[in-house]
Amino acid sequence: MKVAIVGAGIGGLSVAWALRKRGVDVMIFDQGDIPSLTASSNDEHRITRHTYGGLPGYAALMPHAFATYDRIWQDIGTSHYLPTGIVYAMRGGADEYDEIAADLSPLGIAHSRLSLAELESRVPFLSLDGVTSAYQAGGSGILLAGRIVRDLAHWLRENGAEMYPNSRVTAVDPDAATVTVGQQVYSADVVVVAAGAWVTNLLPKLADRLTPSRQMVMYLQPPAHHAASWAQAPVLIDVGPSYGAYVLPPQGGMRLKIGDHRFTRIGHGDDDRIATDFDIAPVLAAAQTAFRDFDQYTILENKVCYYTVSDDERFVIEPICGAGWVLSACSGHGFKLGALMGEGLARTLTGDTPAGDVTAWAAGKTAGA
Ligand SMILES: Cc1cc2nc3c(=O)[nH]c(=O)nc-3n(C[C@H](O)[C@H](O)[C@H](O)COP(=O)(O)OP(=O)(O)OC[C@H]3O[C@@H](n4cnc5c(N)ncnc54)[C@H](O)[C@@H]3O)c2cc1C
C-alpha cells in the first residue's frame, strides 16, 4: 500500500511515522519546508495536560496520547516533553476544580486546591488581584513542538518516506487516490489530507464545519528578579472575566509565552502573519492582568498563527469518498492529541484498529486506544 499525505504538521507526520513503522510506503507533501514555518505545529512549545473538563471523552484519551509520544521519543532517540505540572488561577467566573478532579481522579493523577498563600509561593510572579480560586494538577507539561516535528521529519527521511517540501497540492482526487502538484499528478492507494488551517482549500465542503482561526502568542523575557521562579514554574492557565490565558514558562531553552484561549474565528492560513493592534490587544491585556511587574517584561515577539476550530472542538478523522481521509485538529488541543490521532488513522488504514470506529474515537466518543 502507498499513502499520499498532504500536510507535514504533527497530524500528517504522525500518520506517516505510524505507517512507515508498519511497512507502508508514504509520500508527504507540504507547501512549505518540512516542517513548514507557517504550520501550526511548528512553534516553540505546546501545552499537554490530562484535564478536559468541558470536553467529555478526551481525558480518557490522554494516557494514550502520552504513550504515543513515548513511542516517538524511542524512535527519534530523545524526549521532547518537559513535565512541569499545571496551575490554574481563576479570577472570577466558573470554578472548574470539580470537573478537573473528575477527569484526573480515575487516571490516578494528583490534583489539589491551592490557597492564595500556596499560589503565591508556587508562582510568585503571578498577580493575585481578583483571584477567586486556584488549583494545581500533575500529568501536564510542555511539548517542544518545533523540535518534535523537526525530528519526526528527520526520522521519516531516514526511514524511507518520500518527502516533497515546497510542493503545494492544488487538487486531491480521493476516488482515484491522486494528488496534483502543479502539472504533476502523484498516484497512491490512499490520500490523507492533514492540511491544518488550509484544509478547506482542498476540501471546500468542510468549510461549514471547520473554521480557520487567527491566534496570536506573545513571547516575553521576564525581569531578572523573577527569572529564578519562572525557571521552576508550571504551565499556567489564568482565566479572567475577559480572557482565558495560557502561559508556558521559559524552560528547555524556550521562551516565556502567553496566549489567549478564545478563538477569533477570523482569517485564513494564507493571510499575512504581521501582528496587528487587534491581535495584540487581548493578549497584552491578559499579560498585564496576570503578571506582577509586567512593565518590566520585554516583549520579544508577537507571533500570529492559525489553527482550525469546529463548533464542538472535536477532532475530525473521516473518510472522504473512495480512498481519501481527512484528519483535522479542531482547536487548541491539536498538538497534544495530534500524534495519537495520526497513529489511530494509520492503524485504521492498515486494518489494525483497536479503536473500532476511528471517527467516533477521534471525536472522543469512545475511549479505546
Ligand atoms: C497559538 C496556538 C497555540 C496552540 N496551543 C496548543 C497547545 O497548547 N496544546 C495543543 O495541544 N495544541 C495547541 N495548538 C494547536 C496545535 O498546534 C494544532 O492543532 C496542531 O499543530 C495542528 O496540526 P496539523 O498537523 O493539523 O496542522 P499544521 O501543523 O498546520 O500542518 C498542516 C500542514 O499542511 C500544509 N499544507 C496545507 N495546505 C497544503 C497544500 N495544499 N499542499 C501542501 N501542503 C499543505 C501546511 O503547510 C502545514 O505544514 C495551538 C495552536 C496555535 C495556533
The ligand as an ORCA input file, in Angstrom:
! r2SCAN-3c Opt
* xyz 0 1
  C      -1.358     29.925     19.045
  C      -1.597     28.443     19.140
  C      -1.490     27.816     20.361
  C      -1.743     26.445     20.471
  N      -1.579     25.822     21.679
  C      -1.738     24.485     21.748
  C      -1.455     23.810     22.969
  O      -1.043     24.421     23.939
  N      -1.638     22.466     23.007
  C      -2.068     21.766     21.931
  O      -2.225     20.556     22.029
  N      -2.335     22.378     20.748
  C      -2.178     23.708     20.646
  N      -2.412     24.351     19.462
  C      -2.998     23.590     18.351
  C      -1.992     22.769     17.577
  O      -0.782     23.472     17.409
  C      -2.589     22.436     16.220
  O      -3.904     21.934     16.369
  C      -1.767     21.369     15.513
  O      -0.410     21.722     15.479
  C      -2.310     21.195     14.108
  O      -1.507     20.261     13.434
  P      -1.852     19.902     11.948
  O      -0.865     18.902     11.518
  O      -3.299     19.553     11.843
  O      -1.715     21.284     11.142
  P      -0.392     22.110     10.784
  O       0.660     21.946     11.788
  O      -0.819     23.495     10.458
  O       0.126     21.391      9.469
  C      -0.579     21.485      8.251
  C       0.457     21.485      7.133
  O      -0.227     21.356      5.903
  C       0.476     22.112      4.955
  N      -0.435     22.367      3.836
  C      -1.619     22.990      3.893
  N      -2.207     23.018      2.681
  C      -1.361     22.393      1.840
  C      -1.395     22.098      0.457
  N      -2.431     22.440     -0.311
  N      -0.355     21.443     -0.091
  C       0.704     21.072      0.678
  N       0.787     21.337      1.987
  C      -0.226     21.977      2.572
  C       0.902     23.348      5.704
  O       1.982     23.998      5.075
  C       1.261     22.767      7.058
  O       2.640     22.463      7.136
  C      -2.135     25.708     19.325
  C      -2.216     26.341     18.091
  C      -1.947     27.697     17.988
  C      -2.033     28.345     16.631
*
